[in-house]
Amino acid sequence: MSFPTIVSVICFSIVILIGMVFAILYLFRRKFMPYHADAVEKSWNDLDEKNRILIIALMRVAGGGWMASSVAIGILMYFYILQGDQLASLAMAITGLAVSIPTLGATLIVKRRTKASPPVFVVVFAILVLLAGLLVALMTEL
C-alpha cells in the first residue's frame, strides 16, 4: 500500500472512530447529554415523561445515523484498500458528509440559539479529516 493510501485510510479511520463514539453515546445513554440540559435549561429529572421519550428517540435516530455511516465507510474502505477503487473513496466522503453536515447544522443551531456548548469542533474536525482523506485518495490517482 502506498504512503498516500495509508494516509487516506488513517483519515477515514479517524472519521469512523468519531462516528462510532457518537453512535455509542447516543444509542446507549439513558438521558440526554450535559449540553442538552444547558440548551433546554432544565435537568433530565425536570422534563416530563413525553419530552424525555422524544429526546431519547431523537438521540437514537442520531446515533443510528452515525452508526450506519461508520459501518458503510468501513465497508467502502475495504474495497478501497483491496482494489484501490477511487470511487470507493468518493463514496466514503459522500457517506460521511451525508451525516456530518446535518449534524453540524444542528449543533450550530443549538450553539447559536441556546446557552449550550454542543461539540461543534468535533463535527468540524470530522468533516475536515474526511475531506483530507478524500483529497489524498484522489491525489494517488494522479
Rosetta constraint file for C-alpha pairs under 8 A:
AtomPair CA 1 CA 5 HARMONIC 6.30 0.50
AtomPair CA 1 CA 6 HARMONIC 6.69 0.50
AtomPair CA 1 CA 81 HARMONIC 7.87 0.50
AtomPair CA 2 CA 6 HARMONIC 6.34 0.50
AtomPair CA 3 CA 7 HARMONIC 6.26 0.50
AtomPair CA 4 CA 8 HARMONIC 6.18 0.50
AtomPair CA 4 CA 136 HARMONIC 5.99 0.50
AtomPair CA 4 CA 137 HARMONIC 6.71 0.50
AtomPair CA 4 CA 139 HARMONIC 7.86 0.50
AtomPair CA 4 CA 140 HARMONIC 6.21 0.50
AtomPair CA 5 CA 9 HARMONIC 6.07 0.50
AtomPair CA 5 CA 81 HARMONIC 7.76 0.50
AtomPair CA 5 CA 136 HARMONIC 7.36 0.50
AtomPair CA 5 CA 137 HARMONIC 6.12 0.50
AtomPair CA 5 CA 140 HARMONIC 7.05 0.50
AtomPair CA 6 CA 10 HARMONIC 6.15 0.50
AtomPair CA 7 CA 11 HARMONIC 6.29 0.50
AtomPair CA 7 CA 133 HARMONIC 7.08 0.50
AtomPair CA 7 CA 136 HARMONIC 7.21 0.50
AtomPair CA 8 CA 12 HARMONIC 6.17 0.50
AtomPair CA 8 CA 132 HARMONIC 7.36 0.50
AtomPair CA 8 CA 133 HARMONIC 4.16 0.50
AtomPair CA 8 CA 134 HARMONIC 6.76 0.50
AtomPair CA 8 CA 136 HARMONIC 5.69 0.50
AtomPair CA 8 CA 137 HARMONIC 5.60 0.50
AtomPair CA 9 CA 13 HARMONIC 5.92 0.50
AtomPair CA 9 CA 77 HARMONIC 7.30 0.50
AtomPair CA 9 CA 81 HARMONIC 7.88 0.50
AtomPair CA 9 CA 133 HARMONIC 6.99 0.50
AtomPair CA 10 CA 14 HARMONIC 6.18 0.50
AtomPair CA 10 CA 133 HARMONIC 7.73 0.50
AtomPair CA 11 CA 15 HARMONIC 6.51 0.50
AtomPair CA 11 CA 129 HARMONIC 5.55 0.50
AtomPair CA 11 CA 130 HARMONIC 6.22 0.50
AtomPair CA 11 CA 132 HARMONIC 6.97 0.50
AtomPair CA 11 CA 133 HARMONIC 4.95 0.50
AtomPair CA 12 CA 16 HARMONIC 6.27 0.50
AtomPair CA 12 CA 73 HARMONIC 7.55 0.50
AtomPair CA 12 CA 77 HARMONIC 7.75 0.50
AtomPair CA 12 CA 92 HARMONIC 7.78 0.50
AtomPair CA 12 CA 129 HARMONIC 7.34 0.50
AtomPair CA 12 CA 130 HARMONIC 5.98 0.50
AtomPair CA 12 CA 133 HARMONIC 5.95 0.50
AtomPair CA 13 CA 17 HARMONIC 6.15 0.50
AtomPair CA 13 CA 74 HARMONIC 7.77 0.50
AtomPair CA 14 CA 18 HARMONIC 6.20 0.50
AtomPair CA 14 CA 126 HARMONIC 7.67 0.50
AtomPair CA 14 CA 129 HARMONIC 7.50 0.50
AtomPair CA 15 CA 19 HARMONIC 6.08 0.50
AtomPair CA 15 CA 70 HARMONIC 7.56 0.50
AtomPair CA 15 CA 96 HARMONIC 7.74 0.50
AtomPair CA 15 CA 126 HARMONIC 5.58 0.50
AtomPair CA 15 CA 129 HARMONIC 6.93 0.50
AtomPair CA 15 CA 130 HARMONIC 6.32 0.50
AtomPair CA 16 CA 20 HARMONIC 6.08 0.50
AtomPair CA 16 CA 70 HARMONIC 4.78 0.50
AtomPair CA 16 CA 71 HARMONIC 7.62 0.50
AtomPair CA 16 CA 73 HARMONIC 6.92 0.50
AtomPair CA 16 CA 74 HARMONIC 7.02 0.50
AtomPair CA 17 CA 21 HARMONIC 6.20 0.50
AtomPair CA 17 CA 70 HARMONIC 7.70 0.50
AtomPair CA 18 CA 22 HARMONIC 6.32 0.50
AtomPair CA 18 CA 126 HARMONIC 7.09 0.50
AtomPair CA 19 CA 23 HARMONIC 6.00 0.50
AtomPair CA 19 CA 66 HARMONIC 5.08 0.50
AtomPair CA 19 CA 67 HARMONIC 6.44 0.50
AtomPair CA 19 CA 69 HARMONIC 7.49 0.50
AtomPair CA 19 CA 70 HARMONIC 5.65 0.50
AtomPair CA 20 CA 24 HARMONIC 6.01 0.50
AtomPair CA 20 CA 66 HARMONIC 6.58 0.50
AtomPair CA 20 CA 67 HARMONIC 5.81 0.50
AtomPair CA 20 CA 70 HARMONIC 6.36 0.50
AtomPair CA 21 CA 25 HARMONIC 6.13 0.50
AtomPair CA 22 CA 26 HARMONIC 6.03 0.50
AtomPair CA 22 CA 63 HARMONIC 6.28 0.50
AtomPair CA 22 CA 66 HARMONIC 6.57 0.50
AtomPair CA 23 CA 27 HARMONIC 5.75 0.50
AtomPair CA 23 CA 62 HARMONIC 7.37 0.50
AtomPair CA 23 CA 63 HARMONIC 3.96 0.50
AtomPair CA 23 CA 64 HARMONIC 6.28 0.50
AtomPair CA 23 CA 65 HARMONIC 7.57 0.50
AtomPair CA 23 CA 66 HARMONIC 5.18 0.50
AtomPair CA 23 CA 67 HARMONIC 5.14 0.50
AtomPair CA 24 CA 28 HARMONIC 5.89 0.50
AtomPair CA 24 CA 63 HARMONIC 6.76 0.50
AtomPair CA 24 CA 67 HARMONIC 7.93 0.50
AtomPair CA 25 CA 29 HARMONIC 5.84 0.50
AtomPair CA 25 CA 63 HARMONIC 7.30 0.50
AtomPair CA 26 CA 59 HARMONIC 5.15 0.50
AtomPair CA 26 CA 60 HARMONIC 5.76 0.50
AtomPair CA 26 CA 62 HARMONIC 6.79 0.50
AtomPair CA 26 CA 63 HARMONIC 4.70 0.50
AtomPair CA 27 CA 59 HARMONIC 6.68 0.50
AtomPair CA 27 CA 60 HARMONIC 4.87 0.50
AtomPair CA 27 CA 63 HARMONIC 5.07 0.50
AtomPair CA 27 CA 64 HARMONIC 6.93 0.50
AtomPair CA 28 CA 60 HARMONIC 7.96 0.50
AtomPair CA 30 CA 56 HARMONIC 7.42 0.50
AtomPair CA 31 CA 44 HARMONIC 6.57 0.50
AtomPair CA 31 CA 52 HARMONIC 7.67 0.50
AtomPair CA 31 CA 56 HARMONIC 6.82 0.50
AtomPair CA 32 CA 36 HARMONIC 5.96 0.50
AtomPair CA 32 CA 37 HARMONIC 7.11 0.50
AtomPair CA 32 CA 44 HARMONIC 6.91 0.50
AtomPair CA 32 CA 55 HARMONIC 7.15 0.50
AtomPair CA 32 CA 56 HARMONIC 7.02 0.50
AtomPair CA 32 CA 59 HARMONIC 7.88 0.50
AtomPair CA 33 CA 37 HARMONIC 6.79 0.50
AtomPair CA 34 CA 38 HARMONIC 6.55 0.50
AtomPair CA 35 CA 39 HARMONIC 6.13 0.50
AtomPair CA 35 CA 116 HARMONIC 5.12 0.50
AtomPair CA 35 CA 117 HARMONIC 5.78 0.50
AtomPair CA 35 CA 118 HARMONIC 5.78 0.50
AtomPair CA 36 CA 40 HARMONIC 6.33 0.50
AtomPair CA 36 CA 116 HARMONIC 6.88 0.50
AtomPair CA 36 CA 118 HARMONIC 7.92 0.50
AtomPair CA 37 CA 41 HARMONIC 5.53 0.50
AtomPair CA 37 CA 42 HARMONIC 5.35 0.50
AtomPair CA 37 CA 43 HARMONIC 5.44 0.50
AtomPair CA 37 CA 44 HARMONIC 6.88 0.50
AtomPair CA 37 CA 116 HARMONIC 7.79 0.50
AtomPair CA 38 CA 42 HARMONIC 6.96 0.50
AtomPair CA 38 CA 114 HARMONIC 7.59 0.50
AtomPair CA 38 CA 115 HARMONIC 5.93 0.50
AtomPair CA 38 CA 116 HARMONIC 4.74 0.50
AtomPair CA 38 CA 117 HARMONIC 7.79 0.50
AtomPair CA 39 CA 110 HARMONIC 6.79 0.50
AtomPair CA 39 CA 114 HARMONIC 5.12 0.50
AtomPair CA 39 CA 115 HARMONIC 5.65 0.50
AtomPair CA 39 CA 116 HARMONIC 4.70 0.50
AtomPair CA 40 CA 114 HARMONIC 7.67 0.50
AtomPair CA 42 CA 46 HARMONIC 5.90 0.50
AtomPair CA 42 CA 47 HARMONIC 7.00 0.50
AtomPair CA 43 CA 47 HARMONIC 6.93 0.50
AtomPair CA 44 CA 52 HARMONIC 7.53 0.50
AtomPair CA 47 CA 51 HARMONIC 6.20 0.50
AtomPair CA 47 CA 52 HARMONIC 6.30 0.50
AtomPair CA 48 CA 52 HARMONIC 6.38 0.50
AtomPair CA 49 CA 53 HARMONIC 6.21 0.50
AtomPair CA 50 CA 54 HARMONIC 6.25 0.50
AtomPair CA 51 CA 55 HARMONIC 6.09 0.50
AtomPair CA 52 CA 56 HARMONIC 6.10 0.50
AtomPair CA 53 CA 57 HARMONIC 6.05 0.50
AtomPair CA 54 CA 58 HARMONIC 6.20 0.50
AtomPair CA 55 CA 59 HARMONIC 6.13 0.50
AtomPair CA 56 CA 60 HARMONIC 6.18 0.50
AtomPair CA 57 CA 61 HARMONIC 6.36 0.50
AtomPair CA 58 CA 62 HARMONIC 6.25 0.50
AtomPair CA 59 CA 63 HARMONIC 6.03 0.50
AtomPair CA 60 CA 64 HARMONIC 5.92 0.50
AtomPair CA 61 CA 65 HARMONIC 6.22 0.50
AtomPair CA 62 CA 66 HARMONIC 6.38 0.50
AtomPair CA 63 CA 67 HARMONIC 6.07 0.50
AtomPair CA 64 CA 68 HARMONIC 5.97 0.50
AtomPair CA 65 CA 69 HARMONIC 6.12 0.50
AtomPair CA 65 CA 99 HARMONIC 6.58 0.50
AtomPair CA 66 CA 70 HARMONIC 6.02 0.50
AtomPair CA 66 CA 99 HARMONIC 6.70 0.50
AtomPair CA 67 CA 71 HARMONIC 6.15 0.50
AtomPair CA 68 CA 72 HARMONIC 6.06 0.50
AtomPair CA 69 CA 73 HARMONIC 6.01 0.50
AtomPair CA 69 CA 95 HARMONIC 5.97 0.50
AtomPair CA 69 CA 96 HARMONIC 6.12 0.50
AtomPair CA 69 CA 99 HARMONIC 6.98 0.50
AtomPair CA 70 CA 74 HARMONIC 6.15 0.50
AtomPair CA 70 CA 96 HARMONIC 7.62 0.50
AtomPair CA 71 CA 75 HARMONIC 6.26 0.50
AtomPair CA 72 CA 76 HARMONIC 6.13 0.50
AtomPair CA 72 CA 92 HARMONIC 7.56 0.50
AtomPair CA 72 CA 95 HARMONIC 7.38 0.50
AtomPair CA 73 CA 77 HARMONIC 5.93 0.50
AtomPair CA 73 CA 91 HARMONIC 7.92 0.50
AtomPair CA 73 CA 92 HARMONIC 5.03 0.50
AtomPair CA 73 CA 95 HARMONIC 6.86 0.50
AtomPair CA 73 CA 96 HARMONIC 7.27 0.50
AtomPair CA 74 CA 78 HARMONIC 6.43 0.50
AtomPair CA 75 CA 79 HARMONIC 6.95 0.50
AtomPair CA 76 CA 80 HARMONIC 6.24 0.50
AtomPair CA 76 CA 88 HARMONIC 5.47 0.50
AtomPair CA 76 CA 89 HARMONIC 7.37 0.50
AtomPair CA 76 CA 91 HARMONIC 7.29 0.50
AtomPair CA 76 CA 92 HARMONIC 6.28 0.50
AtomPair CA 77 CA 81 HARMONIC 5.98 0.50
AtomPair CA 77 CA 88 HARMONIC 6.83 0.50
AtomPair CA 77 CA 89 HARMONIC 7.19 0.50
AtomPair CA 77 CA 92 HARMONIC 7.30 0.50
AtomPair CA 78 CA 82 HARMONIC 6.08 0.50
AtomPair CA 79 CA 83 HARMONIC 5.48 0.50
AtomPair CA 79 CA 84 HARMONIC 6.95 0.50
AtomPair CA 79 CA 85 HARMONIC 6.37 0.50
AtomPair CA 79 CA 88 HARMONIC 6.61 0.50
AtomPair CA 80 CA 84 HARMONIC 4.65 0.50
AtomPair CA 80 CA 85 HARMONIC 4.73 0.50
AtomPair CA 80 CA 86 HARMONIC 6.70 0.50
AtomPair CA 80 CA 88 HARMONIC 5.47 0.50
AtomPair CA 80 CA 89 HARMONIC 6.41 0.50
AtomPair CA 81 CA 85 HARMONIC 7.62 0.50
AtomPair CA 85 CA 89 HARMONIC 7.06 0.50
AtomPair CA 86 CA 90 HARMONIC 6.57 0.50
AtomPair CA 86 CA 137 HARMONIC 7.01 0.50
AtomPair CA 86 CA 138 HARMONIC 6.65 0.50
AtomPair CA 86 CA 141 HARMONIC 7.63 0.50
AtomPair CA 87 CA 91 HARMONIC 6.07 0.50
AtomPair CA 88 CA 92 HARMONIC 6.04 0.50
AtomPair CA 89 CA 93 HARMONIC 6.35 0.50
AtomPair CA 89 CA 134 HARMONIC 5.95 0.50
AtomPair CA 89 CA 137 HARMONIC 6.49 0.50
AtomPair CA 89 CA 138 HARMONIC 7.70 0.50
AtomPair CA 90 CA 94 HARMONIC 6.23 0.50
AtomPair CA 90 CA 134 HARMONIC 6.50 0.50
AtomPair CA 91 CA 95 HARMONIC 5.98 0.50
AtomPair CA 92 CA 96 HARMONIC 6.11 0.50
AtomPair CA 93 CA 97 HARMONIC 5.99 0.50
AtomPair CA 93 CA 130 HARMONIC 6.10 0.50
AtomPair CA 93 CA 131 HARMONIC 6.73 0.50
AtomPair CA 93 CA 134 HARMONIC 6.32 0.50
AtomPair CA 94 CA 98 HARMONIC 5.95 0.50
AtomPair CA 95 CA 99 HARMONIC 6.91 0.50
AtomPair CA 96 CA 100 HARMONIC 6.03 0.50
AtomPair CA 96 CA 127 HARMONIC 7.70 0.50
AtomPair CA 96 CA 130 HARMONIC 7.14 0.50
AtomPair CA 97 CA 101 HARMONIC 5.47 0.50
AtomPair CA 97 CA 127 HARMONIC 6.85 0.50
AtomPair CA 98 CA 102 HARMONIC 7.11 0.50
AtomPair CA 99 CA 103 HARMONIC 6.29 0.50
AtomPair CA 100 CA 104 HARMONIC 5.98 0.50
AtomPair CA 100 CA 123 HARMONIC 6.49 0.50
AtomPair CA 100 CA 126 HARMONIC 7.63 0.50
AtomPair CA 100 CA 127 HARMONIC 6.68 0.50
AtomPair CA 101 CA 105 HARMONIC 6.23 0.50
AtomPair CA 101 CA 127 HARMONIC 7.83 0.50
AtomPair CA 102 CA 106 HARMONIC 6.15 0.50
AtomPair CA 103 CA 107 HARMONIC 6.13 0.50
AtomPair CA 103 CA 123 HARMONIC 7.26 0.50
AtomPair CA 104 CA 108 HARMONIC 6.06 0.50
AtomPair CA 104 CA 120 HARMONIC 6.52 0.50
AtomPair CA 104 CA 123 HARMONIC 6.01 0.50
AtomPair CA 104 CA 124 HARMONIC 7.12 0.50
AtomPair CA 105 CA 109 HARMONIC 6.26 0.50
AtomPair CA 106 CA 110 HARMONIC 6.36 0.50
AtomPair CA 107 CA 111 HARMONIC 6.04 0.50
AtomPair CA 107 CA 118 HARMONIC 5.77 0.50
AtomPair CA 107 CA 119 HARMONIC 7.02 0.50
AtomPair CA 107 CA 120 HARMONIC 5.95 0.50
AtomPair CA 108 CA 112 HARMONIC 5.96 0.50
AtomPair CA 108 CA 118 HARMONIC 7.93 0.50
AtomPair CA 108 CA 120 HARMONIC 6.84 0.50
AtomPair CA 109 CA 113 HARMONIC 5.92 0.50
AtomPair CA 110 CA 114 HARMONIC 5.61 0.50
AtomPair CA 110 CA 116 HARMONIC 6.63 0.50
AtomPair CA 110 CA 117 HARMONIC 7.83 0.50
AtomPair CA 110 CA 118 HARMONIC 7.03 0.50
AtomPair CA 111 CA 115 HARMONIC 6.85 0.50
AtomPair CA 111 CA 116 HARMONIC 5.72 0.50
AtomPair CA 111 CA 117 HARMONIC 5.75 0.50
AtomPair CA 111 CA 118 HARMONIC 6.27 0.50
AtomPair CA 119 CA 123 HARMONIC 6.67 0.50
AtomPair CA 120 CA 124 HARMONIC 6.21 0.50
AtomPair CA 121 CA 125 HARMONIC 5.94 0.50
AtomPair CA 122 CA 126 HARMONIC 6.13 0.50
AtomPair CA 123 CA 127 HARMONIC 6.29 0.50
AtomPair CA 124 CA 128 HARMONIC 6.19 0.50
AtomPair CA 125 CA 129 HARMONIC 6.09 0.50
AtomPair CA 126 CA 130 HARMONIC 5.98 0.50
AtomPair CA 127 CA 131 HARMONIC 6.16 0.50
AtomPair CA 128 CA 132 HARMONIC 6.04 0.50
AtomPair CA 129 CA 133 HARMONIC 6.08 0.50
AtomPair CA 130 CA 134 HARMONIC 6.34 0.50
AtomPair CA 131 CA 135 HARMONIC 6.08 0.50
AtomPair CA 132 CA 136 HARMONIC 6.12 0.50
AtomPair CA 133 CA 137 HARMONIC 6.02 0.50
AtomPair CA 134 CA 138 HARMONIC 6.06 0.50
AtomPair CA 135 CA 139 HARMONIC 6.09 0.50
AtomPair CA 136 CA 140 HARMONIC 6.45 0.50
AtomPair CA 137 CA 141 HARMONIC 7.33 0.50
AtomPair CA 138 CA 142 HARMONIC 7.31 0.50
